[in-house]
Amino acid sequence: MDELTAEVEVPVPAAVAFELFTDEFGRWWPPEFSWSGADLLTDMGILDGVLYELGPHGLQWDWGRVLAWEPGRRFVFSWQIGPDRVPVPRAEDASEVEVTFDGSSVRVVHRGWERHGDAGDDYRENFEQVWPYALGRFAEHVGRSSER
């Protein structure tokens, strides 16, 4: 199954973009793409190699694992949410997202859709709009951050 690629240009160097992407993940990621949903999401981020979300009553969902961490250059993580929105417990059974930072360009490659089984192809099609939208939100966040 083909990998999915999305890219955005941001007005900051790669090292700054990497820091804003990873350290401030919960500030720019669209809450409508969370398990809790926009109304119930209380926090989201990356901590100790885990991508997590906090919902009502402090309930935590771990939905990804850091697979590669190269500050200022590259970040790879497992996407451990199945097509049915059920958690995928093992990272090796999940799809994978690679984010690269090169100059002012931030590029996402989401691959391994076949690991999601028969529903992987339809799941991939859903993300054709998700990643460009999410990266647009990231670019807006970078723009606001650079104005401070």
N, C-alpha and C positions, 0 to 999 in steps of 0.2 A: 504494500500500500504506500502511496506517495507521501512523502513528508510535506508538511505545511510550513510555509515561510511567510513572515511578515517583517516589515522594516519601517523604522521611523528615524528622522533626523532630529537632533536636539542641539540647542545652542550652548553646549558645555563640553569640555573635554571628556574623553572616555572614562577616566578615573572618577570624575565627578558623577557621570551618568551611572556608573556601576554602583557607586555609593548610594545615590538616590533611589535606584531601582531596588537594591537589596535592603538597605537600612530603613527605607520609608515605604516598603511594599504596601502596608496597610493604608497608607495615605492616598495612594493613587489607584490601586486595584479596584475595578468596578464592584461595588458591594452586591450588585444583582447577580454576579457570577460566584457567589459564595453559597455554602450550604445553608447558612442561617438566613440569607436573604437580606436585603437592604434594611428592613425594619428591625431585625433582631441581631445583626452582626455588631459585636462590641469591639473587636480587635482582630487584626490579621498581621502576620509577619513571618520572619525567619529567625529562628533561635536554636542554637546548638545543633545545626544541621537538619532541622525540621521546619517545613513550611506548615504553619498552623493557622487555625481560626478559632476565635472565642465567640461563643454564642450566649444565649440566655443562661443565667445562673452560673456563669463561669465555665460552662461546658466547653471542653476543648476537642477539636477535631484536628488530627494530624493528616494532612492530605498530600504530603510530598516529602522527599528526602533529598538533601543536597548530595549530588554525585560527583561534582567537580566544582572547585572554588579557586579561581585565579583572579584576585582583585584587580580591577581596572581593565580586565581583558575578557573574561569568560566565566559563565556560571551555568551549571547543568543540574537539573533536578528531575525527579520522577513525578509523574502526574498520576497520583493514586486515587483518582475518582473515576469510577467506571461509567459507561454510557447510561446506566440506569441510576446514576448518582449514588451508587453504593460504594463504600470504600474498598480499595484494592489493597489488602494487607501487605503484600510483598512487592517491593520496588521492582524486582525483576519481572513481575507480571503486569506492570503499568507502562504507559507510554512515557516518553522522555522529552523534556524541553531543554534546548540549549539556547542560551542568550549570549551573544557576543557584542562587544563594545569596541568599535574601531573608529577613531577620530570622533566625529559627531554622529556616527551611525550606530543605532541599536538594532540588532537583528535577532529575531526569534525563529528557531527551527523546531517544530514539534513533530516527532517521529515515533515509530513503534506502534502505530494504530492497530496493527494486526494482533498485538498482545491483548487487546480488548475483545477478541473473539469476533463472532459473526456481526456484531453491532458496530465494530470498529470503523467501517467505511462511512456509515451514517453519522457516527460520532465525529469523525474528521470533518465532514461537511458542515456540521454545526460550528466548528471552530474557524471556518473560513472567514466568518464575520467577527468572532470573539477576539482573536489576536489583533487584528487591525484596530478594533475599537479600544481594546485595553492599552495598546501602544499609543493611541491617540490621547487617552487619559494620562498616560505616563508623560508624554510630551507637554501636556498642559501643566502637569505638576512641576516638571523641570522649569517651565517658563515662569511659574509663580515663584519657585525657589530661587531662581536667578535674579528676580526683581528685589528680593529682600536685601 
